[in-house]
């Protein structure tokens, strides 16, 4: 009982320090109070604190703004905490292995711009751009984290990472895009000092800061909160997203293959038929049919829960089974949730039946449409997202009525 009371007192002191920090308390004063009044703290306690602050009304955007400072305050305590070594096939071990390679890339990037006077400017500029393009591989690392770890933590009641860390990931993505764009605009070494100070250094600092947050807060909390079945699912889904900078262990491939074989065996014994007003189709036929349609579809039910997505193998935007049962608002970065809410509200209120957007994505023209799904009485049943690469369609001219030799 005394131990629980002491734990609650420590959390209360910690919460007061963080709230005072947000009200203007200096970092040095906050650190002094932390070391004097709190001392050691576990990663799960930090995660629980951020979760409680969100629940009490402090916006995720405000927490995101200060999370670098939070990490600085907790750094001395977190670095003392022992982290159990994981097996080579464990998702956390794979995340950490990628982080070691990311650190090497950052070191190489810094060495490149420290030696700028040793090469002609065009050669130096190309070397730097090559390193930045290689660093862009961190997007795969972040996607695995956002699309897999975050949903499983949400199921355990931890919403903070998807509301705060995802926003920080997107800041890094934006810094990387800006670094590449500004590098292309540089004309000579005389412009480079400002580029380092205002563009490259902030990028490197944020990427290193994210590694610290992952390894001292996110991963330990995940190891505490998620069970073996969760990690097996994450491992299986990770294969669909891919890894970056590392080789996937052979035992990982073996486990995934075993799991997939079990799933296919289970599906093969099911031969039920679905009777529809316009025909009958077997379950064994329905999945291949939906995956053959030349668009990506995702269905969200009337309670905003993701229920289904097609998986034809060439999806434009990543989907993993971890999103099934997840609120659609949590499947988007914080910056775009307002748009999602407006679309859903308009559908539910009967003000709109569809929305359409088109964007340039990886040099392709992508057409995105949202449709309200309604029954015959116009009751709202959910939302259907349809995404299509229309690049080849946009290029069509004239007519083609017959097969040609290429067919």
Secondary structure, 3 states (H helix, E strand, C coil): CHHHHHHHHHHHHHHHHHHHHHCCCCHHHHHHHHHHHCCCCCHHHHHHHHHHHHHCCCCHHHHHHHHHHHHHHHHHHHHHCCCCCCCCCCHHHHHHHHHHHHHHHHHHHHHHHHCHHHCCHHHHHHHHHHHHHHHCCHHHHHHHHHHHHHHHHHHCCCCHHHHHHHHHHHHHHHHHHHHHHHHHHCCCHHHHHHHHHHHHHHHHHHHHHHHHHHHHHHHHHHHHHCCHHHHHHHHHHHHHHCCCCCCCCHHHHHHHHHHHHHHHHHHHCCCCEEEECCEEEEHHHHHHHHHHCCCEEEEEECCCEEEEECCCCCCCCCCCHHHCCCEHHHHCCHHHHHHHHHHHHHHHCCCCCEEEEEEEECCEEEEEEEEEEECCCCCEEEEEEEEEECHHHHCCCCCCCCCCCCC
